[in-house]
Amino acid sequence: MVCALGIEGSANKIGIGIINDGKVLANVRRTYITPPGEGFLPKETAKHHREAILALVQASLKEAQLKPSDLDVICYTKGPGMAPPLLVGAIVARTLSLLWQKPLLGVNHCIGHIEMGRLITGAQNPIVLYVSGGNTQVIAYSNKRYRIFGETIDIAVGNCLDRFARIIKMSNDPSPGYNIEQLAKQGTQYIKLPYVVKGMDVSFSGILSHIEELAEPGKRRNKRKKQQDEPEPEYSQADLCYSLQETIFAMLVEITERAMAHCESNEVLIVGGVGCNERLQEMMRIMCEERNGKLFAIDERYCIDNGLMIAHAGAEMFSAGTQMPLEDAFVTQRYRTDEVLVNWRQD
């Protein structure tokens, strides 16, 4: 039995989680929310995390009804992510490790999502679709590694959604992706957008550029109008959100299905912040049912970045004998999923 405290702060959310032998004891989180039309910058995000993290540590211990002496290991997100916010979590984790005299482990953010999803859903050996603001990957486990079968070649799917939300000045509260999802439910007209699948990889930057022109008449559309001397169609924001979701989610379903066929798998697990999207889950579920497979998905408590997933992945590592000297307790903005030796899985 391992009792672990995890610190997650790779992007605009700072979270602390505590888990004991697979049982959730605490999962507290705060989100840095910017005004409509603005994204979150590393410096300001780190400032938000610094101001919130100590209170969250105290709140997590209170919620778990534990003392620092009850913990076995302190875990933090080592990467990938934005350096200044990552450093906040790493510095606090190192401090707590020294102060409480507890071992310290750095956890890969992507691995945290996967292991949390497996714990909550009970999925055994699924094809994993990892979709978030910074990552888009199709993953399968093999020989002590989570192998990447396909990924984005430019921006992540969540980044595509977030940037489109900024273009149309949509609120960032509670999140731009959630607000796009709600507005998309009102859409009635599908607008044809570029569909870019390259083998097992996907691309979203061209789709974003194209839909930006449709959303903002002052862009290149006016130049085409002068050349062609014909009226330009106007599209509602609801139809644009609906069309964007349908297109990019269809791309993700396609590459996930291809990975299922290659690996002869009948399970799909969706993790990452975009995995909360009910339309993505619906489309993936239809595909799985057509293949006599099963979809596993989790809600926003565990899908969105949280400290609990770092605590759980760290506990798994600690149970398998993984150790990390203090001098290796740094952060890295680039830390690929397949770099991690998954020594805690025996299959």
PyMOL commands that set and color helices and strands:
alter all, ss='L'
color gray80, all
select helices_A, chain A and resi 42-64+68-70+83-100+109-121+157-167+176-184+205-215+221-228+237-263+273-276+278-290+300-303+307-319+326-328+337-339
alter helices_A, ss='H'
color red, helices_A
select strands_A, chain A and resi 3-8+13-20+23-31+73-79+104-108+127-131+136-142+145-151+197-198+201-202+267-271+294-297
alter strands_A, ss='S'
color yellow, strands_A
deselect
rebuild
show_as cartoon
